[in-house]
Structure formats: C-alpha cells, structure tokens
Amino acid sequence: MKNSLNFKIVGSGPTGLLLSIVLSKFDCNIFLTDLLARESLINKDKTYAITHSTRKILTKFRLWEKLKPYLFGFDTLSITDSVTSSFTNLTISDLDDDISPSENIGWVVKHLDLMNVFFQEIDNYENIFFMTPYKLSNKKILFDYQFFACGANSLDKKLLDFIDLKKSYNQSCLTFKVSLRGNCKKRAYEIFRKEGPLALLPLEKNLYQVIWTSSTLKSIERLNSDKNFLMDNLLTILPEKFKLDQIIGELNIFPVSLSLNLPVLNFKNLVFVGDSFHTFHPVGGQGLNSCWRDVNTIFDLFNKKYATTKIHLKLFKFKYFSSRILDIIFTIFITDSLISIFANRNLFLFPMRKFSFLLLNNSLFIRKLILNLMTKSLIYSRIK
Ligand SMILES: Cc1cc2nc3c(=O)[nH]c(=O)nc-3n(C[C@H](O)[C@H](O)[C@H](O)COP(=O)(O)OP(=O)(O)OC[C@H]3O[C@@H](n4cnc5c(N)ncnc54)[C@H](O)[C@@H]3O)c2cc1C
C-alpha cells in the first residue's frame, strides 16, 4: 500500500472502532470521529450475541483473547413457537466438527465491556486519532478514503447520494436485564410470539438480557408501565419453571428495521459500513456480527492490494459491495422470513410452522444446517 494514506472513519460504535483497529495494520493515518465523547460511547446499556463467524474474525485480529474474560458462552439454544406450541433445543452436538471444540453455540457480551476493550486497543496505536467532528474539520486534512460507520439512522446516508432501501416492521424492541431463577445456566432462548420474537440472552449465572419485540405502541406502553406489572406480564410468556426476581438497570427501546444502502454510480471515495450499510431484524442476533464481516472484507481488500492506486480507490466501493452483497441478502432473507412466518397468527402458516419444528426435531441434517449457517454465516471458510 502507498505510504501514509489518510482515512476518515465517521462513527465510533463497535463497527467504526473495529474498522480503525484493523486498518491501523496498514501504513496509514486513521482519523476516527463521533458526535459522542468516549465516555458516552462506552456507557450504553446494550448487549450483543456473538457468533462463530465473529469469533474467527476477532481471533484473526488478536482481539478474541482480550475479549474472552467478558464473554458469556451458551451451549444450548431453545427455540419455541408459542402459537403452535412447538419447541426444539439446539445444542453443541449440532455444531460442525470444526467449531464444536469451542463448546459454545455463541457468546453474549455487554456493550460496555466490548467498547472498553476496543478503546484500550486503540490507545496502543499511534496512527489512530480519535477526535470530535469539529476538531477534525479544523484540521483541513485531505482524505484518501472515508468510511461511514454512523449507524442505522444517520443523516449522512441521505446526504451522500446513496440509495437507501428500507422496510419498517412497525415494531420496536424493549430491552432490559432481569435476574431469573430456575433457568439452565448456559441456555439462550428465542420465543416466537404473535406480536414478535422475545429473546433471552444469558449474561451471568442468573442474569438475562431480555429483547422483547412488539408493535412500537405496545413497546412504549410497556416502557412506561410499572415494573411489577411488566414482570407479571413477562412471567406469563416465560417457560413455567422460571422464577423472576427483579428487573435490573434501565429499560431501553430501539426501533427495528430492515435496510440496505446501495452505492450509486459515482466515484466518490467513500463507503458505508455496519448498520449504516444494512440493518436487519434483531431475531437471530445477526446485526453486529454482519457489521464486523463488512470490516473483515475491507481489511482483506486492502490486504490483497485492491486499493493501492487512485483508480483502485475509486473502484473500491464496487469491489466491497460485490464481496458483501451475497452474505447480506442471505441474512436479510433469513431474518425477514422468520418474522413473516413466525410472528403472526395466520392459520394458513400453521402447517408450515409445525412442519419446521417436526423437521428440526427429527432431522439431524436440518438442525446442523440451520444452526451452522446462523452461527458461521456464508463466509466462515473465507475468513483467513
Ligand atoms: C434491540 C436490538 C438488539 C440487538 N441485538 C444484537 C445481537 O444480539 N447481536 C448482534 O450482532 N447485533 C444486535 N443488534 C444490532 C447491533 O446493535 C447493531 O448492528 C450495531 O450496534 C451496529 O453498530 P454500528 O457501529 O454499525 O452502529 P452504532 O452502534 O449505531 O454506532 C454508530 C455511531 O455513529 C455515530 N454517528 C452518527 N452520526 C454521526 C455523524 N454525523 N458524525 C459522527 N458520528 C456519528 C453515533 O453517535 C454512534 O456512536 C441489535 C440491535 C437492536 C436494535
């Protein structure tokens, strides 16, 4: 790569931070910025489910070991369709041989721990400069390339001449932590309900993150309701053996959408990465994992010298887009199908729903296929 290119990364969420870390391996200066200060970027009450594709990417960039003390693994995934009263438990015996030694289907990490580890890593690099947008604009730097990792709702998406395709589910996610007893220690839950899926992600022995999807109106109503009422409400949904102790910390609400930001035929030196490139329904916890697969692709393209000359940089966004599109379309297809089929009470879909669980419970091939595709994604073997 040509000496000391100047890269600008707009947005310092989990995508922007990982991108700055991986690009810092090249001979370049990275100017990382965000509307929020470091403390506010770190102190968010969010939780992410991490898949095996992410484990491989973070291992490649020597971040997995650093993050490991903060990860809580789960070895069973319980999936329930409450409308047709069907259920299945996917376990580590359903994992492919190459990933089963990790003894986890996936992991859960708190946003705060993740961001702390990433910021500590960034502090080790002399070519990453984190500053406010105002300070950066005063520096009058000519950037060779700009990466927009500014999240799902950034205004930049509209201003920068890209085509933003969007489907609103008219749904929102209510998230909060609960302490629970009677649960299996390392088990995650996905419960499909008429109003939308409810996920329980294990954070510690008796602590779970609840991600409760329903119509935006209903979510706001629940957000404003009394905590005891909310707990009673939740208890009617959870498996019978559960005992709910209390809600811990704050309640948050996030809008849910499916979106894809397409590049138009211009040769501006900029691309969108992470949630500003694509968003999915949170069912299956694919969002951040696919953001980091974008980052991995950008690294690979630079590493394979697809961005060494001015012409290469002009064409970079098309190379990036074509490398990512299959995985993104696949994730859109899976998450959107799950919602279309399992988040309603449509009688015509009952046979298909029953049959899906019949297959899952009786065919090892189908169990393996579904679980490994979800956790490894389409590109696992290409992460090197
Ligand atoms: C309820 C819910 C549950 C989820 N659960 C999971 C899960 O279990 N697993 C998973 O993988 N994913 C999950 N996701 C998805 C995940 O949260 C996102 O994919 C991820 O946060 C995207 O990270 P990002 O860095 O791309 O964007 P963000 O985290 O949104 O960061 C964008 C950053 O850009 C900054 N910014 C915006 N505009 C500007 C500007 N003009 N200038 C400078 N800075 C700017 C913002 O301040 C922000 O810090 C979930 C999402 C939701 C809503």
The ligand as a Gaussian input file, in Angstrom:
#p B3LYP/6-31G(d) Opt

LIG

0 1
 C      -32.754000      -4.423000      20.237000
 C      -31.562000      -4.801000      19.447000
 C      -30.846000      -5.942000      19.777000
 C      -29.720000      -6.296000      19.057000
 N      -29.081000      -7.434000      19.372000
 C      -27.992000      -7.794000      18.658000
 C      -27.304000      -9.015000      18.961000
 O      -27.661000      -9.760000      19.864000
 N      -26.226000      -9.346000      18.198000
 C      -25.811000      -8.540000      17.171000
 O      -24.843000      -8.906000      16.485000
 N      -26.440000      -7.380000      16.874000
 C      -27.513000      -6.988000      17.588000
 N      -28.162000      -5.837000      17.274000
 C      -27.644000      -4.983000      16.204000
 C      -26.488000      -4.110000      16.720000
 O      -26.901000      -3.358000      17.825000
 C      -26.013000      -3.179000      15.608000
 O      -25.799000      -3.929000      14.447000
 C      -24.715000      -2.471000      15.993000
 O      -24.893000      -1.676000      17.144000
 C      -24.237000      -1.587000      14.851000
 O      -23.039000      -0.955000      15.224000
 P      -22.517000       0.296000      14.390000
 O      -21.210000       0.668000      14.999000
 O      -22.578000      -0.016000      12.936000
 O      -23.602000       1.429000      14.647000
 P      -23.909000       2.209000      16.008000
 O      -23.676000       1.354000      17.176000
 O      -25.273000       2.804000      15.811000
 O      -22.816000       3.382000      16.041000
 C      -22.876000       4.489000      15.159000
 C      -22.076000       5.642000      15.769000
 O      -22.012000       6.707000      14.808000
 C      -22.180000       7.940000      15.475000
 N      -22.638000       8.937000      14.497000
 C      -23.849000       9.019000      13.884000
 N      -23.871000      10.059000      13.025000
 C      -22.653000      10.648000      13.108000
 C      -22.058000      11.788000      12.474000
 N      -22.721000      12.512000      11.580000
 N      -20.793000      12.118000      12.795000
 C      -20.081000      11.397000      13.709000
 N      -20.603000      10.309000      14.339000
 C      -21.867000       9.943000      14.043000
 C      -23.166000       7.643000      16.589000
 O      -23.039000       8.570000      17.657000
 C      -22.724000       6.224000      17.017000
 O      -21.781000       6.252000      18.055000
 C      -29.293000      -5.470000      17.975000
 C      -29.996000      -4.316000      17.650000
 C      -31.131000      -3.991000      18.370000
 C      -31.907000      -2.744000      17.984000

